[in-house]
Amino acid sequence: MKDEAKDITTQPIEAQAAPEGEAATKTLATKSSDPKTAETKPSAKKRTRSSKTKDKAKAAADANAALEARIGHTFADPNLLMQAITHVSALKSGRKRGDSYQRLEFLGDHVLGLVVSDMLYHTFPNADEGELSKRLAELVRKESCADVAKSLGLLDDIKLGSVGSSADARLRKSILGDICEAVIGAIFLDGGHAAADEFVKRNWTERMHKPRRPLRDPKTVLQEWAQGKGLPTPVYREVERTGPHHDPEFRVAVDLPGLAPAEGTGGSKRAAEKVAASVMIEREGVGGGNDG
């Protein structure tokens, strides 16, 4: 009997065995490159970079907090403080000079003058305008501002560009007084007159009561004192000159009859004469120098 059932054709099912050898490597590589199956964990390099960035940010924040603690003012806008200690040479290309300390220095100079003038006016009620002006000039001069900046440890905080190691040290010292005034300007903008007033009084009150140099030229003081004693005009003589031609140092003596000579040194004859006069003034107890 003839079997009339239709032939059934079956297709062979391909084995799904795991690939081996080179084929396995290619298969795994293909799977790992598939964006749907690839791992999304950050690479070790990215994690290291991120960690370094966080460390730098923390170090900068700590340094800024330490600087604010020394200054005695916590800034609502820290950018003002950064601007106050940034020299033009540190600005990136395209930045304006106004992004450096210079504009803040202009403001701080006038704020300092106002606060110190007010301090002098109330501290010395019997002083006339001339004496007050001399005291003011002494207290707000760049050297006095630089001394305040040094006492606050601002020397190493100044941000400079690439100017060379030797130039770096000289530049920091030369602009230290300017940086101090810029910090005052920054405090004024950030905290108002009260904050600036507090900063200046905290750092200038002692200096106001103890001027660091004579209020008058020591040579003038000594000459007037000598005339009052019936003595001739003091005579200054060069005792010694040392050092190279471009950077000499002079030693000068001042003579008055009946008194032992007094000596002083300086980078010029005039500077050495002033020191010699100051030495004699102090030794002889002459008034009109530091006691204004």
Steps between C-alpha positions, in 0.01 A plus 500: 500500500637825401569746786334818388617712801699799402870496564593710804826691453683607811767765512802427720523717812844665531682422821519785750820384659734762641757621247856395548839644419526804277130491427428529870723803527327669208159421641586649843653805339187554298281471809716736703492760225124496490389826671198317640711238675823691573566591864438866587741519793748795473855411411775507762658793316178704522459413867859612571447826311179567688669427832786739421254773405316458829829507692605820329165663569522403868857629528397831340202531735721428803759755388230761444352436846844534659558828316163635612582402859826697488328801349214477747216517248293221343407599147149456366662532157838317511576622148564847642778366721653305211495814286667699778803268507532447123773683308453597135764245396280216629202588279419265213497641150182688426448606862492873574747677728201590712481134601825546694551680832545845345144635514452367852827666602367837381186454710684363803747789500218751549313285751818468705558875489147572617506252789846604622406870474198433720718307747753783521234769534348334807825371654692830490245776575773760563697436180477760227445429131874491427575234761199293399611511137851383590365217710262398222778499241710278726223250563369458144830496312582186302764384750245503782249308289771248409578450869134422566493257207811323635348472846197331341719262301379621161840480330462138388133538408564740211419340164762574235554378146826359365751775571804301613600406853714805578248741347223317684648577843572865415156553347319354799679737736452804277123455467436384857369842608275516194360155579419612855302797367325270250395270785351802681309588183374143472384498862323833445310368198418171669409614850452874476659785694458328838706197394774715345503727805545200729786362290689831490456571871615151591820535298578873530411605855830393655693657213308823548619530860857400415616653173788298358696797369537864601211723406756756391829469313760401767760734352261793544416392856868471592588837345217681680600336828864599450405862425286505814807394697715769340694242298603534136333311218580125513777390266466177303804318364539184297692241698494209260352383170474129426330272250495507118457822304138419408403407856717695748461531874604817680605544861464859618573671832339816640701732724395763753740677739511340843320184386630164385448440126206285393514274195250358257504292181281506190482444127562872440678777689173670584350177636811440711490859629140455613590182686796674667277790606240255637769321701612828660139608561424179683826500693461861617129466574401767252123561474304553177597176335283201572275663753318746266 
